[in-house]
């Protein structure tokens, strides 16, 4: 079931949508290898690597938006994003 970015952001304290809040996503993944067409890629800092290094891979696999704590990453990626402090 598709969900709009602004609806997701409304449930996350302090979250701000950068870009098109009306964009609908069809799933969320934190591993770029699992990204599918129309999904939200959740960028997290891992023990060995940051998800930021995999944004382009997720995009190539179909991610259309990001969930991140880094507003600059959202702008640089050129994708709509939910930025959570």
C-alpha positions in Angstrom: 0.0 0.0 0.0 1.6 3.3 -1.1 2.2 5.9 1.6 3.0 9.6 1.1 6.3 11.0 2.4 4.5 13.8 4.3 2.3 11.2 6.1 5.4 9.2 7.2 7.1 12.4 8.3 4.1 13.5 10.4 4.7 10.4 12.6 8.3 11.1 13.2 9.1 13.8 15.8 11.0 16.7 14.3 11.0 15.3 10.8 11.0 17.6 7.8 10.3 16.7 4.2 12.7 18.0 1.6 11.2 17.9 -1.9 7.9 16.4 -2.9 5.9 15.4 0.2 3.1 14.0 -1.9 5.4 11.4 -3.4 4.2 7.9 -2.5 6.6 5.1 -1.6 5.9 1.4 -1.7 8.2 0.0 1.0 11.3 0.9 2.9 14.7 -0.7 3.0 17.9 0.0 4.9 20.1 -2.3 2.7 20.5 -1.0 -0.8 20.6 -4.5 -2.2 16.9 -4.9 -1.1 15.8 -1.7 -2.7 12.9 -2.0 -5.1 11.0 0.2 -7.5 9.3 3.1 -5.7 10.9 2.5 -2.3 12.2 4.7 0.5 15.9 4.0 1.3 16.7 4.5 5.0 20.2 5.8 5.3 21.8 4.7 8.5 25.3 4.8 10.0 26.5 1.2 10.4 29.4 -0.2 12.4 31.6 -0.6 9.3 29.9 1.7 6.7 27.4 4.4 6.3 24.3 3.9 4.2 25.2 7.2 2.5 27.8 5.3 0.5 25.0 3.2 -1.0 22.5 5.9 -2.0 23.3 5.6 -5.7 23.0 1.8 -5.6 19.6 2.1 -3.9 18.6 4.7 -6.5 19.7 2.4 -9.4 17.6 -0.4 -7.9 14.5 1.9 -7.8 14.6 3.9 -4.6 12.7 7.2 -5.1 13.3 8.9 -1.7 15.5 8.9 1.4 15.1 8.8 5.1 18.2 10.4 6.6 19.5 12.6 9.4 21.7 14.6 6.9 19.9 17.3 5.0 22.9 17.9 2.8 22.9 14.2 1.7 19.2 14.7 0.7 20.0 17.7 -1.4 23.1 16.2 -3.0 21.3 13.0 -3.9 18.6 15.0 -5.8 15.9 12.8 -4.3 13.0 13.8 -2.1 13.7 13.0 1.5 12.5 12.8 5.1 15.1 14.4 7.3 15.0 13.3 10.9 17.3 15.1 13.4 
